[in-house]
Amino acid sequence: MKRAHLLSALLLLTGACTQFPDLDPTLTPALEAAEYPTLVPLAPMLAAAQTPGVEPAQAAATIDARVAALRSRAARLRGSVLNGPERQRLEQGLS
């Protein structure tokens, strides 16, 4: 136990020997002259965050309708592009 305390103290002392970076040049004159931001009340923001944006039942109905429309479109696209006479003409041209 004593060894762990000695090791942690040694690590803390070693960290104290490092050079702290100079942060003063990061403040520009424009930044120093800038106004503080205006504070806004928190209650309206919390109320807006707690109100649901989308009703789950309405979203599910919209998604189901979209899925049905896409499935119907896919079924129409699976059909043949050529009608009977066009297909015969194509087959005659290939042989």
Secondary structure, 3 states (H helix, E strand, C coil): CHHHHHHHHHHHHHHHCCCCCCCHHHCCHHHHHCCCCCCCCHHHHHHHHHCCCCCHHHHHHHHHHHHHHHHHHHHHHHCCCCCHHHHHHHHHHHC
